[in-house]
């Protein structure tokens, strides 16, 4: 009897020692977990689909790597302002984050393909799939990012953009004389073709520009109307056929990406491919809620329908065609099938 009690006591002590050692090891592993800094200009409180998408990506990554990596989200441009983020990630200020491709038309020429072909007919899900396909099939896209020590790991084509104005736009003729926010190359050319006045302003500067009369209108999405509080300074959103905005790449510092173990790289790659569809899932319920809220509020944003074939003639403008053909020639010089890629983005 005493012998069995003694054996049980030894067994319990042994199990306790194993559990204690395991807990110490687990705690040590957590303490040694590598922490990535995610750079974003978004504020955590904005409540739009982009913020939800960031949180989803980070949560899934941490869960799947099981404590091997942690992510610190640097909200609100706290580590780098919106236009500083590509260089900040290239230089290792952060290891991962989002860049707005159309702001860097000359830096990322090949990757900005869609930026030369706005307006185009695709929504975010179709466009996200197309961008993934380009990166999978044409090494030139990745090679261009690598020149700046960046690795594109995910794509976030934003919603189909419309235009938010202080006074309503109901016809193509209503664009004439309007001061309209533009960026990249395609938007300025389109605004000029429509008779408007392009004004180069970033998304984060648009609120004050609308408030002060520097702008009459800004291209944007319905969720951004709420996320950037644009509804406080403009009340008319017209559903013009810009197509999904080319939007954001989620990028990593290439040296850091290469330093990760193979399993972590596989996880980050898988999340990158799932990112566009997750973003679309986040968007739809937010848009439905916003439309219902505004429809019941006399002071809410007025959503205006617009002919979805209205820009077919505008894109024939010589300046727009020159811009598009210029990208095709650059793509061909890089060894890409320029006409074939361009045809994927044409109104038909």
Secondary structure, DSSP 8 states (H G I E B T S, - for coil): -HHHHHHHHHHHHHHHHHHHHHHHHHHHHHHT-EEEEEE-S--GGG-SHHHHHHHHHHHHHHHHHTTSEEEEEEGGGSSS-GGGHHHHHHTTS-SEEEEEGGGGTTTSTTTTGGGGS-S-S--HHHHHHHHHHHHHH-HHHHHHHHTTTEEEEEEE---B-EEEESS---SGGGGTT-EEEE-TTHHHHHHHHTT-EEEE--GGGHHHHHHHTS-SEEEE-HHHHHHTTGGGT--EEE-----B---EEEEEEHHHHHHS-HHHHHHHHHHHHHHHHHHHHHHHHHHHHHHHHHHT-TTS-EEE---TTTTTTGGGSHHHHHHHHHHHHHHHHTT--HHHHHHTTS--
